């Protein structure tokens, strides 16, 4: 029996626009729109049998011909294609493409393109289907071997960083991780509450499942939790693999503080669309209330007094985009980080986060003399 896997409304920013416009909660394709109209949302999907359903608004103009396809691997793997002729649409305005995945994918997308003359108003995209029940546990032997020494050097182990990074970027490791039941459970709990890329989540999975258990007992902190999904993902894994570990998610939950116009691209108030009461309720409903706590407020006021009572830190996930927030978070957490603990910075390689890059360069690299253990899909440093 088919289940709803994903639902994206016309106002969902994960459906990306090229030659089309978003108005009043739907996506408008007009006769003079030529080329790719929509693409995305680049979501993960397990092996199974599925349908991608494109729904047009009823009682709105629909005319002309366009092409709909379903693909993965940034368009290189086309899983299904259909010509959209508006006189063939179902009475409810829906058209669907069936497709089958023998292996998991990390970037499924639905695309619509037109050569001109097509008119339609897209209400939503749904992915429904039956996921394969076959799970394969991911193990460290699934990471590639690399031609560097497996010995610590300058406070980190580049052998470990290379295996994770090269495997994720070039070795098909993400697809294998997506078939792991532990990853799937944590990813499903996080759902659309996280905007972390699948590669970032896969690397967090690797570090939490295989590397943190080698360190002394301790906790995980996240700076910049936004809608809370990243912290949920880590808490679900920590509950299973790290005895006594708790995740603390720090955020204002009311948007960015004042930013530095010299270096920060983001503006005050960005990322304010969070309902913290609903988020905390959800965490309780999924049974993570004992493993996850969100700390609301300005970092300068909340981090130091909270961490004073937390104990040792094994991993700090820093995802707060702007220089001042990263500087405050890093300096406040540093006294509590265990030797060999992990600093993971998501933003320094993102084009609109040069403030984050500057903070990393000035503090971790120039001032503290740290060398990175891993640079893909995000920066990873180790505490000396």
C-alpha positions as a Markdown table, in Angstrom:
| # | Residue | x | y | z |
|---|---|---|---|---|
| 1 | Unk | 0.0 | 0.0 | 0.0 |
| 2 | Unk | 1.4 | 3.4 | -1.0 |
| 3 | Unk | 2.4 | 5.9 | 1.6 |
| 4 | Unk | 3.0 | 9.6 | 1.3 |
| 5 | Unk | 6.7 | 10.1 | 1.5 |
| 6 | Unk | 7.0 | 13.8 | 0.7 |
| 7 | Unk | 4.6 | 16.7 | 0.1 |
| 8 | Unk | 5.7 | 20.1 | -1.3 |
| 9 | Unk | 3.2 | 22.9 | -1.7 |
| 10 | Unk | 3.6 | 25.5 | -4.4 |
| 11 | Unk | 4.9 | 27.9 | -1.7 |
| 12 | Unk | 7.7 | 25.5 | -0.6 |
| 13 | Unk | 11.1 | 27.1 | -1.3 |
| 14 | Unk | 12.6 | 23.7 | -1.9 |
| 15 | Unk | 10.8 | 23.6 | -5.2 |
| 16 | Unk | 13.2 | 25.8 | -7.2 |
| 17 | Unk | 12.1 | 28.1 | -10.0 |
| 18 | Unk | 13.9 | 29.0 | -13.2 |
| 19 | Unk | 11.4 | 30.2 | -15.9 |
| 20 | Unk | 8.3 | 30.5 | -13.8 |
| 21 | Unk | 7.0 | 32.6 | -10.9 |
| 22 | Unk | 5.6 | 31.9 | -7.4 |
| 23 | Unk | 2.3 | 33.7 | -6.7 |
| 24 | Unk | -0.3 | 33.3 | -4.0 |
| 25 | Unk | 1.0 | 29.8 | -2.9 |
| 26 | Unk | 1.2 | 28.3 | -6.4 |
| 27 | Unk | 3.8 | 28.2 | -9.2 |
| 28 | Unk | 2.8 | 30.0 | -12.4 |
| 29 | Unk | 4.1 | 28.8 | -15.8 |
| 30 | Unk | 3.0 | 31.1 | -18.6 |
| 31 | Unk | 3.1 | 30.9 | -22.4 |
| 32 | Unk | 6.2 | 33.0 | -22.7 |
| 33 | Unk | 8.2 | 31.0 | -20.2 |
| 34 | Unk | 10.7 | 28.9 | -22.1 |
| 35 | Unk | 13.1 | 26.3 | -20.7 |
| 36 | Unk | 13.3 | 24.7 | -17.3 |
| 37 | Unk | 10.3 | 26.0 | -15.2 |
| 38 | Unk | 10.8 | 24.1 | -11.9 |
| 39 | Unk | 13.4 | 21.7 | -10.4 |
| 40 | Unk | 14.2 | 20.3 | -7.0 |
| 41 | Unk | 13.7 | 19.5 | -4.2 |
| 42 | Unk | 16.8 | 17.3 | -4.1 |
| 43 | Unk | 15.5 | 14.9 | -1.3 |
| 44 | Unk | 16.7 | 11.5 | -0.3 |
| 45 | Unk | 14.7 | 8.4 | -1.1 |
| 46 | Unk | 15.3 | 4.8 | -0.3 |
| 47 | Unk | 15.0 | 1.8 | -2.6 |
| 48 | Unk | 11.4 | 1.1 | -3.6 |
| 49 | Unk | 8.6 | 1.8 | -6.0 |
| 50 | Unk | 7.2 | 5.3 | -6.2 |
| 51 | Unk | 5.1 | 7.8 | -8.0 |
| 52 | Unk | 5.8 | 11.5 | -8.4 |
| 53 | Unk | 2.5 | 13.4 | -8.6 |
| 54 | Unk | 2.3 | 16.9 | -10.0 |
| 55 | Unk | -1.0 | 18.6 | -9.2 |
| 56 | Unk | -2.3 | 21.7 | -11.1 |
| 57 | Unk | -4.8 | 24.0 | -9.6 |
| 58 | Unk | -8.3 | 23.3 | -10.8 |
| 59 | Unk | -10.4 | 26.0 | -12.5 |
| 60 | Unk | -7.2 | 27.8 | -13.7 |
| 61 | Unk | -5.9 | 28.1 | -17.3 |
| 62 | Unk | -4.2 | 25.0 | -18.6 |
| 63 | Unk | -3.0 | 24.8 | -22.2 |
| 64 | Unk | -0.1 | 23.7 | -24.3 |
| 65 | Unk | 2.5 | 21.0 | -23.9 |
| 66 | Unk | 5.4 | 20.6 | -21.4 |
| 67 | Unk | 7.7 | 17.9 | -20.2 |
| 68 | Unk | 7.8 | 16.4 | -16.7 |
| 69 | Unk | 10.6 | 14.2 | -15.6 |
| 70 | Unk | 11.9 | 12.6 | -12.4 |
| 71 | Unk | 15.7 | 12.3 | -12.0 |
| 72 | Unk | 18.6 | 12.0 | -9.6 |
| 73 | Unk | 22.4 | 12.6 | -9.5 |
| 74 | Unk | 21.9 | 16.2 | -10.6 |
| 75 | Unk | 19.9 | 15.2 | -13.6 |
| 76 | Unk | 22.3 | 12.6 | -14.9 |
| 77 | Unk | 19.9 | 9.7 | -14.0 |
| 78 | Unk | 16.5 | 10.1 | -15.5 |
| 79 | Unk | 14.0 | 7.8 | -13.7 |
| 80 | Unk | 10.9 | 8.6 | -15.7 |
| 81 | Unk | 9.6 | 11.2 | -18.2 |
| 82 | Unk | 6.2 | 12.2 | -19.5 |
| 83 | Unk | 4.8 | 14.7 | -21.9 |
| 84 | Unk | 2.3 | 17.0 | -20.3 |
| 85 | Unk | -0.6 | 17.7 | -22.5 |
| 86 | Unk | -3.2 | 19.7 | -20.6 |
| 87 | Unk | -6.1 | 18.0 | -22.3 |
| 88 | Unk | -4.9 | 14.7 | -20.9 |
| 89 | Unk | -4.7 | 15.8 | -17.3 |
| 90 | Unk | -7.0 | 14.1 | -14.8 |
| 91 | Unk | -10.1 | 15.9 | -13.8 |
| 92 | Unk | -8.5 | 16.8 | -10.5 |
| 93 | Unk | -5.5 | 18.3 | -12.3 |
| 94 | Unk | -3.0 | 15.6 | -11.4 |
| 95 | Unk | -0.4 | 13.9 | -13.5 |
| 96 | Unk | 2.0 | 11.2 | -12.3 |
| 97 | Unk | 5.2 | 9.4 | -13.2 |
| 98 | Unk | 5.9 | 5.9 | -11.8 |
| 99 | Unk | 9.6 | 5.1 | -11.1 |
| 100 | Unk | 11.6 | 2.4 | -9.3 |
| 101 | Unk | 14.8 | 2.8 | -7.3 |
| 102 | Unk | 17.1 | -0.2 | -6.9 |
| 103 | Unk | 19.5 | 1.8 | -4.8 |
| 104 | Unk | 18.9 | 4.8 | -2.5 |
| 105 | Unk | 19.4 | 8.3 | -3.9 |
| 106 | Unk | 20.3 | 11.5 | -2.1 |
| 107 | Unk | 19.0 | 14.1 | -4.5 |
| 108 | Unk | 15.7 | 13.2 | -6.1 |
| 109 | Unk | 14.1 | 16.0 | -8.1 |
| 110 | Unk | 11.0 | 16.6 | -10.2 |
| 111 | Unk | 11.4 | 18.9 | -13.2 |
| 112 | Unk | 9.0 | 20.6 | -15.6 |
| 113 | Unk | 10.2 | 22.3 | -18.8 |
| 114 | Unk | 8.5 | 24.0 | -21.7 |
| 115 | Unk | 9.4 | 25.1 | -25.2 |
| 116 | Unk | 6.9 | 27.9 | -24.9 |
| 117 | Unk | 3.1 | 28.1 | -25.1 |
| 118 | Unk | 2.4 | 26.1 | -22.0 |
| 119 | Unk | 0.2 | 27.6 | -19.3 |
| 120 | Unk | -0.4 | 26.0 | -15.9 |
| 121 | Unk | -0.6 | 26.7 | -12.2 |
| 122 | Unk | 1.2 | 24.1 | -10.0 |
| 123 | Unk | -0.4 | 23.5 | -6.6 |
| 124 | Unk | 1.8 | 20.8 | -5.2 |
| 125 | Unk | 4.2 | 17.9 | -5.8 |
| 126 | Unk | 3.9 | 14.6 | -3.9 |
| 127 | Unk | 6.0 | 11.6 | -3.7 |
| 128 | Unk | 4.1 | 8.4 | -2.8 |
| 129 | Unk | 5.1 | 4.8 | -2.8 |
| 130 | Unk | 6.4 | 1.7 | -1.1 |
| 131 | Unk | 9.9 | 1.8 | 0.4 |
| 132 | Unk | 11.9 | -1.4 | 0.3 |
| 133 | Unk | 12.2 | -3.1 | 3.7 |
| 134 | Unk | 15.7 | -4.3 | 2.9 |
| 135 | Unk | 18.2 | -2.5 | 5.2 |
| 136 | Unk | 21.9 | -3.0 | 5.2 |
| 137 | Unk | 23.9 | -1.8 | 8.2 |
| 138 | Unk | 26.7 | 0.5 | 7.2 |
| 139 | Unk | 30.1 | -0.4 | 8.7 |
| 140 | Unk | 33.5 | 1.3 | 8.7 |
| 141 | Unk | 34.7 | -1.3 | 6.1 |
| 142 | Unk | 32.3 | 0.5 | 3.7 |
| 143 | Unk | 34.6 | 3.6 | 3.8 |
| 144 | Unk | 37.4 | 3.6 | 1.1 |
| 145 | Unk | 41.0 | 2.9 | 2.0 |
| 146 | Unk | 43.2 | 6.0 | 1.3 |
| 147 | Unk | 47.0 | 6.2 | 0.7 |
| 148 | Unk | 47.9 | 8.1 | 3.8 |
| 149 | Unk | 49.3 | 7.0 | 7.2 |
| 150 | Unk | 46.7 | 6.1 | 9.8 |
| 151 | Unk | 48.5 | 8.1 | 12.6 |
| 152 | Unk | 47.7 | 11.3 | 14.4 |
| 153 | Unk | 49.4 | 14.4 | 13.0 |
| 154 | Unk | 49.1 | 18.0 | 14.2 |
| 155 | Unk | 46.2 | 17.1 | 16.5 |
| 156 | Unk | 44.1 | 15.3 | 14.0 |
| 157 | Unk | 44.0 | 12.1 | 12.0 |
| 158 | Unk | 43.8 | 12.9 | 8.3 |
| 159 | Unk | 43.4 | 9.2 | 7.5 |
| 160 | Unk | 40.0 | 9.3 | 9.1 |
| 161 | Unk | 39.1 | 12.6 | 7.5 |
| 162 | Unk | 40.1 | 11.4 | 4.1 |
| 163 | Unk | 38.1 | 8.2 | 4.4 |
| 164 | Unk | 34.9 | 10.0 | 5.3 |
| 165 | Unk | 35.4 | 12.9 | 2.9 |
| 166 | Unk | 36.6 | 11.1 | -0.1 |
| 167 | Unk | 34.0 | 8.4 | 0.5 |
| 168 | Unk | 31.2 | 10.9 | 0.7 |
| 169 | Unk | 32.3 | 13.0 | -2.3 |
| 170 | Unk | 33.6 | 10.3 | -4.7 |
| 171 | Unk | 33.0 | 6.8 | -3.3 |
| 172 | Unk | 29.2 | 6.4 | -3.2 |
| 173 | Unk | 29.2 | 6.3 | 0.6 |
| 174 | Unk | 26.1 | 8.5 | 0.9 |
| 175 | Unk | 24.0 | 6.0 | -1.0 |
| 176 | Unk | 25.2 | 3.2 | 1.3 |
| 177 | Unk | 24.5 | 5.2 | 4.5 |
| 178 | Unk | 21.0 | 6.0 | 3.3 |
| 179 | Unk | 20.3 | 2.2 | 3.4 |
| 180 | Unk | 21.3 | 2.0 | 7.1 |
| 181 | Unk | 18.3 | 1.6 | 9.5 |
| 182 | Unk | 19.9 | 3.8 | 12.2 |
| 183 | Unk | 20.4 | 6.6 | 9.7 |
| 184 | Unk | 16.9 | 6.3 | 8.3 |
| 185 | Unk | 15.3 | 6.4 | 11.7 |
| 186 | Unk | 17.2 | 9.6 | 12.7 |
| 187 | Unk | 16.6 | 11.2 | 9.3 |
| 188 | Unk | 12.9 | 10.4 | 9.4 |
| 189 | Unk | 12.6 | 12.0 | 12.9 |
| 190 | Unk | 14.3 | 15.1 | 11.7 |
| 191 | Unk | 12.2 | 15.3 | 8.6 |
| 192 | Unk | 11.8 | 18.8 | 7.0 |
| 193 | Unk | 12.9 | 20.4 | 10.2 |
| 194 | Unk | 16.5 | 20.3 | 9.1 |
| 195 | Unk | 18.0 | 22.2 | 6.1 |
| 196 | Unk | 21.3 | 20.4 | 6.4 |
| 197 | Unk | 22.4 | 18.7 | 3.2 |
| 198 | Unk | 22.3 | 14.9 | 3.1 |
| 199 | Unk | 26.1 | 14.8 | 2.8 |
| 200 | Unk | 26.4 | 16.8 | 6.1 |
| 201 | Unk | 24.0 | 14.5 | 7.8 |
| 202 | Unk | 25.8 | 11.5 | 6.5 |
| 203 | Unk | 29.1 | 12.8 | 8.0 |
| 204 | Unk | 27.5 | 13.5 | 11.3 |
| 205 | Unk | 26.1 | 10.0 | 11.3 |
| 206 | Unk | 29.6 | 8.6 | 10.7 |
| 207 | Unk | 31.2 | 10.6 | 13.4 |
| 208 | Unk | 28.5 | 10.0 | 16.0 |
| 209 | Unk | 28.2 | 6.2 | 15.3 |
| 210 | Unk | 31.8 | 5.3 | 14.8 |
| 211 | Unk | 34.2 | 7.9 | 16.2 |
| 212 | Unk | 32.6 | 9.5 | 19.3 |
| 213 | Unk | 32.2 | 6.2 | 21.1 |
| 214 | Unk | 36.1 | 6.1 | 21.2 |
| 215 | Unk | 36.1 | 9.3 | 23.3 |
| 216 | Unk | 35.3 | 9.7 | 27.0 |
| 217 | Unk | 31.7 | 10.1 | 28.0 |
| 218 | Unk | 30.3 | 13.5 | 27.1 |
| 219 | Unk | 27.7 | 15.5 | 25.3 |
| 220 | Unk | 26.9 | 17.2 | 22.0 |
| 221 | Unk | 26.2 | 20.9 | 21.5 |
| 222 | Unk | 24.7 | 22.7 | 18.5 |
| 223 | Unk | 24.9 | 26.4 | 17.9 |
| 224 | Unk | 22.3 | 27.6 | 15.4 |
| 225 | Unk | 19.6 | 25.0 | 15.7 |
| 226 | Unk | 17.0 | 26.9 | 13.7 |
| 227 | Unk | 14.0 | 24.5 | 13.2 |
| 228 | Unk | 15.6 | 21.9 | 15.4 |
| 229 | Unk | 16.0 | 19.1 | 12.9 |
| 230 | Unk | 19.8 | 18.8 | 13.1 |
| 231 | Unk | 19.7 | 18.5 | 16.9 |
| 232 | Unk | 16.9 | 15.9 | 16.6 |
| 233 | Unk | 19.0 | 13.9 | 14.1 |
| 234 | Unk | 22.0 | 13.9 | 16.4 |
| 235 | Unk | 20.0 | 13.2 | 19.6 |
| 236 | Unk | 18.4 | 10.1 | 17.9 |
| 237 | Unk | 21.8 | 8.7 | 17.1 |
| 238 | Unk | 23.3 | 9.7 | 20.4 |
| 239 | Unk | 20.6 | 7.9 | 22.3 |
| 240 | Unk | 21.6 | 4.7 | 20.6 |
| 241 | Unk | 25.4 | 4.9 | 20.4 |
| 242 | Unk | 26.5 | 7.3 | 23.2 |
| 243 | Unk | 25.7 | 6.3 | 26.8 |
| 244 | Unk | 24.4 | 9.2 | 28.8 |
| 245 | Unk | 24.8 | 11.7 | 26.0 |
| 246 | Unk | 22.5 | 14.7 | 25.7 |
| 247 | Unk | 22.3 | 17.2 | 22.9 |
| 248 | Unk | 21.9 | 20.9 | 23.7 |
| 249 | Unk | 20.6 | 23.1 | 20.9 |
| 250 | Unk | 21.3 | 26.8 | 21.2 |
| 251 | Unk | 19.5 | 29.4 | 19.2 |
| 252 | Unk | 17.6 | 32.6 | 19.7 |
| 253 | Unk | 14.6 | 31.0 | 17.9 |
| 254 | Unk | 13.6 | 34.5 | 16.9 |
| 255 | Unk | 16.1 | 35.2 | 14.1 |
| 256 | Unk | 19.6 | 36.5 | 13.7 |
| 257 | Unk | 21.0 | 39.1 | 16.2 |
| 258 | Unk | 22.4 | 42.3 | 14.8 |
| 259 | Unk | 25.0 | 41.4 | 12.2 |
| 260 | Unk | 28.3 | 43.0 | 11.0 |
| 261 | Unk | 27.7 | 44.8 | 7.7 |
| 262 | Unk | 31.5 | 44.7 | 7.1 |
| 263 | Unk | 31.5 | 40.9 | 6.7 |
| 264 | Unk | 28.1 | 39.2 | 7.2 |
| 265 | Unk | 25.7 | 38.7 | 4.3 |
| 266 | Unk | 22.8 | 37.7 | 6.6 |
| 267 | Unk | 20.7 | 40.4 | 8.2 |
| 268 | Unk | 19.2 | 40.8 | 11.6 |
| 269 | Unk | 16.0 | 38.8 | 12.0 |
| 270 | Unk | 16.8 | 36.1 | 9.3 |
| 271 | Unk | 15.7 | 32.5 | 10.2 |
| 272 | Unk | 12.9 | 33.7 | 12.6 |
| 273 | Unk | 10.2 | 31.3 | 11.3 |
| 274 | Unk | 10.3 | 28.8 | 14.2 |
| 275 | Unk | 7.6 | 27.8 | 16.7 |
| 276 | Unk | 9.7 | 26.7 | 19.7 |
| 277 | Unk | 6.7 | 25.5 | 21.7 |
| 278 | Unk | 5.6 | 23.2 | 18.9 |
| 279 | Unk | 9.2 | 22.0 | 18.4 |
| 280 | Unk | 9.6 | 21.1 | 22.0 |
| 281 | Unk | 6.2 | 19.3 | 21.9 |
| 282 | Unk | 7.3 | 17.3 | 18.9 |
| 283 | Unk | 10.6 | 16.3 | 20.7 |
| 284 | Unk | 8.5 | 14.9 | 23.5 |
| 285 | Unk | 6.1 | 13.1 | 21.2 |
| 286 | Unk | 9.0 | 11.2 | 19.5 |
| 287 | Unk | 10.6 | 10.2 | 22.9 |
| 288 | Unk | 13.7 | 12.4 | 22.8 |
| 289 | Unk | 12.8 | 14.8 | 25.7 |
| 290 | Unk | 15.5 | 13.2 | 27.9 |
| 291 | Unk | 18.1 | 13.3 | 25.2 |
| 292 | Unk | 17.6 | 16.8 | 23.8 |
| 293 | Unk | 17.2 | 20.3 | 25.2 |
| 294 | Unk | 16.8 | 23.6 | 23.3 |
| 295 | Unk | 18.3 | 26.6 | 24.9 |
| 296 | Unk | 16.6 | 29.9 | 23.8 |
| 297 | Unk | 18.4 | 33.3 | 23.9 |
| 298 | Unk | 21.4 | 35.2 | 22.8 |
| 299 | Unk | 24.6 | 33.1 | 22.9 |
| 300 | Unk | 26.3 | 35.7 | 25.0 |
| 301 | Unk | 23.7 | 35.2 | 27.7 |
| 302 | Unk | 23.0 | 31.5 | 27.5 |
| 303 | Unk | 26.0 | 29.5 | 26.5 |
| 304 | Unk | 28.4 | 30.1 | 29.4 |
| 305 | Unk | 26.0 | 29.5 | 32.2 |
| 306 | Unk | 24.5 | 26.4 | 30.5 |
| 307 | Unk | 27.8 | 24.7 | 29.7 |
| 308 | Unk | 29.0 | 25.3 | 33.2 |
| 309 | Unk | 26.5 | 22.7 | 34.3 |
| 310 | Unk | 26.6 | 20.4 | 31.3 |
| 311 | Unk | 30.0 | 18.6 | 31.6 |
| 312 | Unk | 32.4 | 17.5 | 28.9 |
| 313 | Unk | 31.6 | 18.1 | 25.2 |
| 314 | Unk | 32.4 | 15.5 | 22.6 |
| 315 | Unk | 31.2 | 17.4 | 19.5 |
| 316 | Unk | 30.2 | 21.0 | 18.7 |
| 317 | Unk | 28.2 | 21.5 | 15.6 |
| 318 | Unk | 28.5 | 25.2 | 14.7 |
| 319 | Unk | 25.9 | 26.3 | 12.1 |
| 320 | Unk | 25.2 | 29.9 | 12.9 |
| 321 | Unk | 26.3 | 31.7 | 9.7 |
| 322 | Unk | 27.7 | 35.0 | 11.1 |
| 323 | Unk | 31.1 | 35.9 | 12.7 |
| 324 | Unk | 29.9 | 37.2 | 16.1 |
| 325 | Unk | 27.8 | 34.1 | 16.8 |
| 326 | Unk | 30.6 | 31.7 | 15.8 |
| 327 | Unk | 33.2 | 33.6 | 17.9 |
| 328 | Unk | 30.9 | 33.5 | 20.9 |
| 329 | Unk | 30.0 | 29.9 | 20.5 |
| 330 | Unk | 33.5 | 28.6 | 19.9 |
| 331 | Unk | 35.2 | 30.5 | 22.7 |
| 332 | Unk | 32.4 | 29.6 | 25.2 |
| 333 | Unk | 32.5 | 25.8 | 24.3 |
| 334 | Unk | 36.3 | 25.5 | 24.0 |
| 335 | Unk | 37.0 | 25.0 | 27.8 |
| 336 | Unk | 34.6 | 22.1 | 27.9 |
| 337 | Unk | 35.7 | 20.2 | 24.8 |
| 338 | Unk | 37.5 | 16.9 | 25.5 |
| 339 | Unk | 40.8 | 16.2 | 24.0 |
| 340 | Unk | 40.1 | 14.7 | 20.5 |
| 341 | Unk | 36.7 | 16.2 | 20.5 |
| 342 | Unk | 35.1 | 17.3 | 17.2 |
| 343 | Unk | 34.5 | 20.9 | 16.0 |
| 344 | Unk | 32.2 | 20.7 | 12.9 |
| 345 | Unk | 31.5 | 24.0 | 11.0 |
| 346 | Unk | 28.9 | 23.9 | 8.4 |
| 347 | Unk | 29.0 | 27.4 | 7.0 |
| 348 | Unk | 32.6 | 28.5 | 6.0 |
| 349 | Unk | 32.3 | 27.1 | 2.5 |
| 350 | Unk | 28.8 | 28.5 | 1.9 |
| 351 | Unk | 28.9 | 31.5 | -0.4 |
| 352 | Unk | 26.8 | 33.8 | 1.8 |
| 353 | Unk | 28.7 | 33.0 | 5.0 |
| 354 | Unk | 32.1 | 34.7 | 4.7 |
| 355 | Unk | 31.6 | 35.9 | 8.3 |
| 356 | Unk | 31.7 | 32.3 | 9.3 |
| 357 | Unk | 34.8 | 31.6 | 7.2 |
| 358 | Unk | 36.6 | 34.6 | 8.7 |
| 359 | Unk | 35.8 | 33.5 | 12.3 |
| 360 | Unk | 37.1 | 30.0 | 11.5 |
| 361 | Unk | 40.3 | 31.4 | 9.9 |
| 362 | Unk | 41.0 | 34.0 | 12.7 |
| 363 | Unk | 40.1 | 31.8 | 15.7 |
| 364 | Unk | 40.6 | 28.1 | 14.9 |
| 365 | Unk | 43.4 | 28.4 | 12.4 |
| 366 | Unk | 45.4 | 31.6 | 13.1 |
| 367 | Unk | 44.9 | 32.0 | 16.8 |
| 368 | Unk | 44.6 | 28.4 | 18.0 |
| 369 | Unk | 46.8 | 26.8 | 15.3 |
| 370 | Unk | 44.3 | 24.0 | 14.5 |
| 371 | Unk | 44.5 | 22.1 | 11.2 |
| 372 | Unk | 41.4 | 20.6 | 9.6 |
| 373 | Unk | 40.8 | 16.9 | 9.6 |
| 374 | Unk | 38.2 | 17.0 | 6.9 |
| 375 | Unk | 37.0 | 19.7 | 4.4 |
| 376 | Unk | 34.1 | 17.9 | 2.7 |
| 377 | Unk | 31.1 | 18.2 | 3.1 |
| 378 | Unk | 32.0 | 20.6 | 5.9 |
| 379 | Unk | 35.0 | 21.6 | 8.0 |
| 380 | Unk | 36.0 | 19.2 | 10.8 |
| 381 | Unk | 38.7 | 20.1 | 13.4 |
| 382 | Unk | 39.8 | 18.2 | 16.4 |
| 383 | Unk | 40.5 | 19.6 | 19.9 |
| 384 | Unk | 44.2 | 19.0 | 20.8 |
